[in-house]
Amino acid sequence: MKQVFQFTLRNIKVYLRDPVGVFFSFLSMLIILGLYILFLGDVSVNNMPLEIPNVSEQNIRFLVDSWIMAGILIVNSITIPLGVFGIMVQDRARKTIDGFLVAPVKRWKLIMGYILGAVIVGIILNSISLIIIELYIIINGGEILSLIAIFKVILLIILNVFSSTCLMFFFISFIKTMTGFSTLSSIVGTLIGFITGIYIPLGILPNLVRTIAKLVPATHGVALMRLIFMERPMTIVFANVDKAIQHDYLETQGAIINLFGYKISPIVMILYLLLTSIIFLLLSVLVINHKKNK
């Protein structure tokens, strides 16, 4: 395992030494934040259900901030591991990986090094993002998460980073050039805001698009994260509102997922994330082994 550790550390150092690469890993988050501050935040506040009695704008803003910030954590869970995998593509393009392959290092150790590097960097940088997000919510008049909620969020960060890493690794296994990697990054950066229901709430999307989005692992990850972030502001804003209205709002905002007429429970979402992670990881290994045999 020493070789795996050393190669993982090498990948982490290479990624962190490139500030431009790190910046572009956060680009989707920065774009979403900019759009939210400019107009998405006001639109979300104005689109609150009419049945809500007189509630202060600050509390409504607390709810909306919590909704958007939960989505941003999931965005980072995808874009950061993808950015780290740029090292793998770069190693292929520069033939650096050929040097590793002729060394007395087994191929699976190299794969583990790339994956662990992406997971570790994703968890660390996303944890830092969590601190920044909490500060933003507090400055805007909201409340900090409880210790139990923070613990749950950290566990979800680990789960979502692992899930996204396995998914991104599958796509990266087909990429051989930096041009292809840039194209993939652009596609992911464009779609991620829609998949996580940030640009347009999930409940407003057309039925077909909504159904497809609900099959994406990240949609389940963001739903789990929103349930935690929105729990406290929901009790404040919807204190005197019928439970059915609360449920409809959470479903529209992508915090509750109904698929084919069934409400997906949090435990099923967690199992779905784990299952899809294993599936994409195994598919990636099959693709790599097929290329090796060829």
The 8 nearest C-alpha neighbors of each residue, nearest first, counted from 0:
[[1, 3, 2, 4, 108, 5, 111, 6],
 [0, 2, 4, 3, 5, 6, 108, 7],
 [1, 3, 5, 0, 4, 6, 108, 104],
 [4, 2, 0, 6, 108, 112, 1, 5],
 [5, 3, 7, 1, 2, 6, 8, 0],
 [6, 4, 2, 8, 7, 3, 9, 1],
 [5, 7, 9, 3, 112, 8, 4, 2],
 [8, 6, 112, 116, 4, 10, 9, 5],
 [9, 7, 5, 11, 6, 10, 4, 12],
 [8, 10, 6, 12, 7, 11, 5, 13],
 [11, 9, 13, 7, 8, 12, 116, 14],
 [10, 12, 8, 14, 9, 116, 13, 15],
 [13, 11, 15, 9, 14, 10, 16, 8],
 [14, 12, 10, 16, 11, 15, 9, 17],
 [15, 13, 11, 12, 16, 17, 83, 10],
 [14, 16, 12, 17, 13, 11, 18, 21],
 [17, 15, 13, 14, 12, 18, 11, 21],
 [16, 18, 20, 15, 19, 14, 21, 13],
 [19, 17, 21, 20, 22, 16, 15, 14],
 [20, 18, 22, 21, 17, 23, 24, 16],
 [19, 21, 23, 17, 22, 18, 24, 82],
 [20, 22, 18, 24, 19, 23, 17, 15],
 [23, 21, 19, 25, 24, 20, 18, 26],
 [22, 24, 26, 25, 20, 21, 19, 82],
 [25, 23, 79, 21, 82, 78, 22, 26],
 [24, 26, 23, 28, 22, 27, 29, 21],
 [25, 27, 23, 29, 28, 24, 30, 22],
 [28, 26, 30, 29, 25, 188, 31, 74],
 [27, 29, 31, 25, 26, 30, 71, 32],
 [28, 30, 32, 26, 27, 31, 33, 25],
 [29, 31, 33, 27, 32, 28, 26, 34],
 [32, 30, 34, 28, 33, 29, 35, 27],
 [33, 31, 35, 29, 30, 34, 36, 28],
 [34, 32, 30, 36, 35, 31, 29, 37],
 [33, 35, 37, 31, 32, 36, 39, 38],
 [36, 34, 39, 40, 32, 33, 37, 38],
 [35, 37, 33, 34, 38, 40, 32, 39],
 [38, 36, 34, 35, 33, 39, 40, 41],
 [37, 39, 41, 40, 35, 36, 34, 42],
 [40, 38, 35, 42, 41, 34, 43, 37],
 [41, 39, 35, 43, 42, 38, 36, 44],
 [40, 42, 44, 38, 43, 39, 45, 35],
 [41, 43, 39, 45, 40, 44, 46, 38],
 [44, 42, 46, 40, 41, 45, 39, 63],
 [43, 45, 41, 46, 42, 47, 40, 59],
 [46, 44, 42, 43, 47, 41, 40, 48],
 [47, 45, 43, 44, 42, 48, 49, 41],
 [46, 48, 45, 44, 49, 43, 51, 59],
 [49, 47, 50, 51, 46, 248, 244, 45],
 [48, 50, 51, 47, 52, 46, 45, 53],
 [51, 49, 48, 52, 240, 244, 47, 241],
 [50, 52, 49, 48, 240, 53, 237, 54],
 [53, 51, 54, 50, 239, 240, 49, 237],
 [52, 54, 51, 55, 236, 56, 50, 49],
 [53, 55, 52, 236, 56, 58, 59, 51],
 [54, 56, 57, 58, 59, 53, 236, 60],
 [55, 57, 59, 58, 60, 54, 44, 61],
 [58, 56, 60, 55, 59, 61, 140, 141],
 [59, 57, 61, 60, 55, 56, 62, 236],
 [60, 58, 56, 62, 61, 57, 63, 236],
 [59, 61, 57, 63, 58, 62, 64, 56],
 [62, 60, 58, 141, 64, 59, 63, 65],
 [63, 61, 232, 59, 65, 60, 64, 229],
 [62, 64, 66, 60, 65, 61, 59, 67],
 [65, 63, 61, 67, 66, 62, 60, 68],
 [64, 66, 62, 68, 228, 63, 67, 229],
 [67, 65, 63, 64, 69, 68, 225, 229],
 [66, 68, 70, 64, 69, 65, 63, 71],
 [69, 67, 71, 70, 65, 66, 64, 132],
 [70, 68, 225, 72, 67, 71, 66, 224],
 [69, 71, 67, 73, 68, 72, 221, 195],
 [70, 72, 74, 68, 73, 69, 28, 75],
 [73, 71, 75, 69, 74, 70, 76, 68],
 [72, 74, 76, 70, 75, 71, 221, 77],
 [73, 75, 71, 77, 76, 72, 78, 70],
 [76, 74, 78, 72, 77, 73, 79, 71],
 [75, 77, 160, 73, 74, 78, 79, 159],
 [78, 76, 163, 75, 74, 79, 80, 81],
 [77, 79, 81, 75, 24, 80, 76, 82],
 [78, 80, 82, 24, 81, 121, 75, 77],
 [81, 79, 117, 83, 82, 164, 121, 78],
 [80, 82, 78, 84, 79, 83, 167, 77],
 [81, 83, 79, 85, 24, 80, 84, 78],
 [82, 84, 80, 85, 117, 81, 86, 14],
 [85, 83, 86, 81, 87, 82, 80, 88],
 [84, 86, 88, 83, 82, 87, 89, 81],
 [87, 85, 89, 84, 88, 83, 90, 14],
 [86, 88, 90, 84, 89, 85, 91, 113],
 [89, 87, 91, 85, 90, 86, 175, 92],
 [88, 90, 86, 92, 91, 87, 85, 93],
 [91, 89, 95, 87, 96, 93, 88, 92],
 [92, 90, 94, 88, 89, 93, 96, 175],
 [91, 93, 89, 176, 94, 90, 88, 175],
 [92, 94, 90, 95, 91, 89, 96, 88],
 [95, 93, 91, 96, 97, 92, 90, 98],
 [96, 94, 90, 93, 97, 98, 91, 99],
 [95, 97, 99, 90, 98, 94, 91, 100],
 [98, 96, 100, 95, 99, 94, 101, 91],
 [99, 97, 96, 100, 101, 95, 102, 94],
 [98, 100, 96, 102, 97, 101, 104, 95],
 [99, 101, 97, 102, 98, 96, 104, 106],
 [102, 100, 98, 99, 97, 103, 104, 96],
 [101, 103, 99, 100, 104, 98, 105, 97],
 [104, 102, 101, 105, 100, 99, 106, 2],
 [105, 103, 102, 106, 100, 108, 99, 2],
 [106, 104, 108, 107, 103, 109, 100, 102],
 [105, 107, 109, 108, 110, 104, 100, 99],
 [108, 106, 110, 109, 105, 111, 112, 104],
 [109, 107, 111, 3, 110, 106, 105, 112],
 [108, 110, 112, 106, 107, 111, 113, 3],
 [109, 111, 107, 113, 112, 108, 114, 106],
 [110, 112, 108, 114, 109, 113, 115, 107],
 [113, 111, 7, 109, 6, 115, 3, 110],
 [112, 114, 116, 110, 111, 115, 7, 117],
 [115, 113, 111, 117, 116, 112, 118, 110],
 [116, 114, 118, 112, 117, 113, 111, 119],
 [115, 117, 7, 113, 119, 114, 118, 11],
 [118, 116, 80, 114, 83, 120, 115, 119],
 [117, 119, 115, 121, 116, 120, 161, 160],
 [120, 118, 122, 116, 121, 117, 115, 123],
 [121, 119, 123, 117, 122, 118, 124, 116],
 [120, 122, 118, 119, 124, 79, 123, 80],
 [121, 123, 125, 119, 120, 124, 157, 126],
 [124, 122, 126, 120, 125, 121, 119, 127],
 [125, 123, 127, 126, 121, 122, 120, 128],
 [124, 126, 128, 122, 127, 123, 121, 129],
 [127, 125, 129, 123, 128, 124, 122, 130],
 [126, 128, 124, 130, 125, 129, 123, 131],
 [129, 127, 125, 131, 126, 130, 132, 124],
 [130, 128, 126, 132, 127, 131, 133, 125],
 [129, 131, 133, 127, 128, 132, 134, 126],
 [132, 130, 128, 134, 129, 133, 135, 127],
 [133, 131, 129, 135, 134, 130, 128, 136],
 [132, 134, 136, 130, 135, 131, 129, 143],
 [133, 135, 131, 137, 132, 136, 138, 130],
 [136, 134, 132, 138, 133, 137, 139, 131],
 [137, 135, 141, 139, 133, 134, 138, 132],
 [136, 138, 141, 134, 140, 139, 142, 135],
 [137, 139, 135, 140, 136, 134, 141, 133],
 [140, 138, 136, 137, 141, 135, 61, 60],
 [139, 141, 137, 138, 57, 136, 61, 142],
 [142, 140, 137, 61, 136, 139, 143, 138],
 [143, 141, 137, 144, 136, 140, 61, 133],
 [142, 144, 133, 137, 145, 141, 136, 134],
 [145, 143, 148, 149, 142, 146, 228, 133],
 [144, 146, 148, 147, 149, 143, 150, 142],
 [147, 145, 149, 148, 150, 144, 151, 143],
 [146, 148, 150, 145, 149, 151, 144, 152],
 [147, 149, 151, 145, 150, 146, 144, 152],
 [150, 148, 152, 146, 151, 147, 144, 145],
 [149, 151, 147, 153, 148, 152, 146, 154],
 [152, 150, 148, 154, 149, 153, 155, 147],
 [151, 153, 155, 149, 154, 150, 156, 148],
 [152, 154, 156, 150, 155, 151, 149, 157],
 [155, 153, 151, 157, 156, 152, 158, 150],
 [156, 154, 158, 152, 153, 157, 159, 151],
 [155, 157, 153, 159, 154, 158, 160, 152],
 [158, 156, 154, 160, 155, 159, 122, 161],
 [159, 157, 155, 161, 156, 160, 162, 154],
 [160, 158, 162, 156, 161, 157, 155, 163],
 [159, 161, 76, 163, 157, 162, 158, 164],
 [160, 162, 164, 158, 159, 163, 118, 157],
 [163, 161, 276, 159, 165, 160, 164, 158],
 [164, 162, 166, 160, 77, 165, 161, 167],
 [163, 165, 161, 167, 166, 162, 80, 168],
 [164, 166, 168, 280, 162, 276, 163, 167],
 [167, 165, 163, 169, 164, 168, 279, 162],
 [168, 166, 164, 170, 169, 165, 163, 81],
 [169, 167, 171, 165, 166, 170, 164, 172],
 [168, 170, 283, 166, 172, 167, 171, 279],
 [171, 169, 167, 172, 168, 173, 166, 174],
 [170, 172, 168, 174, 173, 169, 167, 84],
 [171, 173, 169, 170, 174, 168, 283, 287],
 [174, 172, 171, 170, 175, 169, 286, 287],
 [175, 173, 171, 172, 179, 176, 180, 88],
 [174, 176, 88, 91, 92, 173, 179, 177],
 [177, 175, 179, 178, 92, 174, 88, 180],
 [176, 178, 180, 179, 181, 88, 89, 92],
 [179, 177, 181, 176, 180, 182, 175, 183],
 [178, 180, 182, 176, 177, 181, 174, 183],
 [179, 181, 177, 183, 178, 182, 184, 174],
 [180, 182, 184, 178, 179, 183, 177, 185],
 [183, 181, 179, 185, 180, 184, 178, 186],
 [182, 184, 180, 186, 185, 181, 187, 179],
 [185, 183, 181, 187, 182, 186, 188, 180],
 [186, 184, 188, 182, 183, 187, 189, 181],
 [185, 187, 183, 189, 188, 184, 190, 182],
 [186, 188, 184, 190, 189, 185, 191, 183],
 [189, 187, 185, 186, 191, 27, 190, 184],
 [188, 190, 186, 187, 191, 185, 192, 193],
 [191, 189, 187, 193, 192, 188, 194, 186],
 [190, 192, 194, 193, 188, 187, 189, 195],
 [191, 193, 197, 195, 190, 198, 194, 196],
 [194, 192, 196, 191, 190, 195, 198, 197],
 [195, 193, 191, 196, 192, 212, 190, 218],
 [194, 196, 193, 192, 218, 197, 191, 70],
 [197, 195, 200, 201, 193, 199, 194, 198],
 [198, 196, 192, 199, 195, 200, 193, 67],
 [197, 199, 192, 193, 196, 200, 39, 31],
 [198, 200, 196, 197, 201, 193, 203, 204],
 [201, 199, 196, 252, 202, 203, 197, 251],
 [200, 202, 196, 253, 203, 204, 251, 252],
 [201, 203, 251, 200, 204, 252, 250, 253],
 [202, 204, 201, 200, 205, 251, 199, 209],
 [203, 205, 209, 201, 202, 208, 206, 200],
 [206, 204, 208, 207, 209, 203, 202, 210],
 [205, 207, 209, 208, 210, 204, 211, 203],
 [208, 206, 210, 209, 205, 211, 204, 212],
 [209, 207, 211, 205, 210, 206, 212, 204],
 [208, 210, 206, 212, 207, 211, 204, 205],
 [211, 209, 213, 207, 212, 208, 206, 214],
 [210, 212, 208, 214, 213, 209, 207, 215],
 [213, 211, 209, 215, 214, 210, 194, 208],
 [212, 214, 210, 211, 215, 218, 209, 258],
 [213, 215, 211, 212, 216, 210, 218, 219],
 [214, 216, 212, 213, 217, 218, 211, 219],
 [217, 215, 218, 219, 272, 214, 220, 275],
 [218, 216, 220, 219, 215, 221, 195, 73],
 [219, 217, 221, 220, 216, 195, 215, 213],
 [220, 218, 222, 217, 216, 221, 268, 223],
 [221, 219, 217, 223, 218, 222, 159, 224],
 [220, 222, 224, 218, 223, 219, 70, 73],
 [223, 221, 254, 219, 225, 220, 224, 253],
 [224, 222, 226, 220, 221, 225, 219, 265],
 [223, 225, 221, 222, 227, 226, 69, 220],
 [226, 224, 228, 222, 227, 69, 254, 223],
 [225, 227, 223, 229, 224, 254, 228, 230],
 [228, 226, 225, 230, 224, 229, 148, 223],
 [229, 227, 225, 65, 230, 226, 224, 69],
 [228, 230, 226, 232, 227, 225, 65, 231],
 [229, 231, 233, 227, 228, 232, 226, 234],
 [230, 232, 234, 233, 229, 235, 228, 227],
 [233, 231, 62, 235, 234, 229, 230, 236],
 [232, 234, 236, 230, 235, 231, 237, 229],
 [235, 233, 238, 231, 232, 237, 236, 230],
 [236, 234, 232, 238, 233, 237, 231, 58],
 [235, 237, 233, 238, 234, 232, 54, 59],
 [238, 236, 240, 233, 234, 239, 235, 51],
 [239, 237, 234, 235, 236, 240, 233, 241],
 [240, 238, 237, 241, 52, 51, 236, 235],
 [239, 241, 237, 238, 51, 242, 244, 245],
 [240, 242, 243, 244, 245, 239, 237, 238],
 [243, 241, 245, 244, 246, 240, 237, 247],
 [244, 242, 246, 245, 241, 247, 240, 248],
 [243, 245, 247, 246, 242, 241, 248, 240],
 [246, 244, 242, 248, 243, 247, 249, 241],
 [245, 247, 243, 249, 244, 248, 250, 242],
 [248, 246, 244, 250, 245, 249, 251, 243],
 [247, 249, 251, 245, 250, 246, 252, 244],
 [250, 248, 254, 252, 246, 251, 247, 255],
 [249, 251, 255, 247, 253, 252, 248, 254],
 [252, 250, 202, 248, 249, 253, 201, 247],
 [253, 251, 200, 249, 250, 254, 201, 248],
 [254, 252, 250, 201, 255, 251, 222, 249],
 [253, 255, 222, 249, 225, 250, 252, 226],
 [256, 254, 250, 253, 249, 222, 257, 263],
 [257, 255, 263, 262, 250, 258, 253, 254],
 [256, 258, 262, 261, 263, 260, 259, 255],
 [257, 259, 261, 260, 256, 262, 263, 210],
 [260, 258, 261, 257, 210, 262, 263, 256],
 [259, 261, 258, 257, 262, 263, 256, 210],
 [262, 260, 257, 258, 259, 263, 256, 264],
 [261, 263, 257, 256, 264, 258, 260, 255],
 [264, 262, 256, 257, 261, 267, 265, 268],
 [263, 265, 267, 266, 262, 268, 256, 255],
 [266, 264, 268, 267, 269, 223, 263, 219],
 [267, 265, 269, 268, 264, 270, 263, 271],
 [266, 268, 270, 264, 269, 265, 271, 263],
 [269, 267, 271, 265, 266, 270, 219, 272],
 [270, 268, 266, 272, 271, 267, 265, 273],
 [269, 271, 267, 273, 272, 268, 274, 266],
 [272, 270, 268, 274, 269, 273, 267, 275],
 [271, 273, 269, 275, 270, 274, 216, 276],
 [272, 274, 270, 276, 271, 275, 269, 277],
 [273, 275, 271, 277, 276, 272, 270, 278],
 [274, 276, 278, 272, 277, 273, 271, 279],
 [277, 275, 162, 273, 274, 279, 165, 278],
 [276, 278, 280, 274, 275, 279, 281, 273],
 [277, 279, 275, 281, 280, 276, 282, 274],
 [280, 278, 282, 276, 281, 277, 166, 165],
 [279, 281, 277, 283, 165, 282, 278, 276],
 [282, 280, 284, 278, 283, 279, 277, 285],
 [281, 283, 279, 285, 284, 280, 278, 286],
 [282, 284, 169, 280, 286, 281, 285, 279],
 [283, 285, 281, 287, 282, 286, 288, 280],
 [286, 284, 282, 288, 283, 287, 289, 281],
 [287, 285, 289, 283, 284, 288, 282, 290],
 [286, 288, 284, 290, 289, 285, 291, 283],
 [287, 289, 291, 285, 290, 286, 284, 292],
 [290, 288, 286, 292, 291, 287, 285, 293],
 [291, 289, 293, 287, 288, 292, 286, 285],
 [290, 292, 288, 289, 293, 287, 286, 285],
 [293, 291, 289, 290, 288, 287, 286, 285],
 [292, 290, 291, 289, 288, 287, 286, 285]]
